[in-house]
Amino acid sequence: MNNQVYQYRVLFFVIHLGSVFLLFPEMILLLGRTPWLPILFGMIIQLLLLWLYLSGLRAFPGQNLIDIFLSKGKWFARLLLLPYIVYLFNGNFIFIRSYAEMMTITMFKQTPIWALAVLLLIIPLYMASKGLSTILRTTMLLSMLFLPMLLATIIASAQNIDIRNAFPIGEFSLQFLGSINFISLFFVFSPFLILGMLNHNEKVLTENKRPAMYYLISGAVALFCLIAVYIPILSFGLEMNQRLQYSMLIAIDAVDLEWFVFDRITVFYVSSLLAFVFIYLAIQCWIFTQLVSKLFLPRLKPSLITWSFGLVTLVGTVLIPTWEWVFKAVRLDTPFRFYSMVLIPLLIKGMSLRKGRSIQ
């Protein structure tokens, strides 16, 4: 198998993990007492969108989103991809603010948010400025180091589980489908959009078995969504869990391993998430740079766009005053997320059908 194709799959997986364990457990509980139901429906919708996206992209081998839309004209591409650019910007400062908040709780209680935001930005910006190959190599290294660490902390947290806390399972109600909170939850599934920018490599999606792997990875992401939500519920109960901030973090912090050399395993959990957040931010910054450079500012050096984007992101991060405003920012970003996740796959699929080469 082509090594780069394998790297793409690992990248696709770990950038989802960064979003699963940050905000998802808290936001899913806003939808009621049956969290598994929104996760199930969210996964079904994501698989449908992923199928539309991949089947459409396979009709354009060797072309990324920019190339596909530019074939219809520069202003056509600018108009249709501008909401995606806005979504990338918003998503980055939401992620940085969320993780900085987590770091103040666990390790850097006296450090100001802006200082943590600078630390969180420097490495991803450097990776993005060096290009996709650097991001892919770093992804493989960090995954080998931190995926086992994350899995170990999850397994260790199982010692506090009480299966009785899972009952009652909850009523089967679909009222959440019309909720803005449900639509906002799709930030955890939105990383599949990166495949449109990776399609410049003809080997990514051309063979029959390769797209199927992304469906399997999406299923694994859904499993981690359930883990992130239900470990705190099984540990503390649903009522208590609805009052907690960073419930998964608290569930892991409650683990007592007397034989372990370190007093707390929380630091390993936070370090693992840090690695995946770095990768997520790096690939998002790289995509943002590619879009802005080729569509709006072709005369500027891409590295200058990357670092300027980082500076603006830092300002946006500092402007979020409280944890409650993070949730508000996620909701305000919903129109751009909805456009990026729904309309872009539909447009790609429609263009592929018109081209007459859509592959089922």
ZISUL-V796565 format. One line per field, one symbol per residue. ss: DSSP state (2 for helix, 1 for strand, 0 for the rest). A space follows every 10 residues. Layout:
# ZISUL-V796565
ss=???
This chain:
# ZISUL-V796565
ss=0022222222 2222222222 2222222222 2000222222 2222222222 2222222000 0000222222 0002222222 2222222222 2222222222 2222220000 0022222222 2222222222 0222222222 2222222222 2222222222 0022220000 0000222202 2222222202 2222222200 0000000222 2222222222 2222222222 2222220222 2000002222 2220000000 0000022222 2222222222 2222222222 2222200000 0222222222 2222222220 0022222222 2202222222 2222222222 2222200000
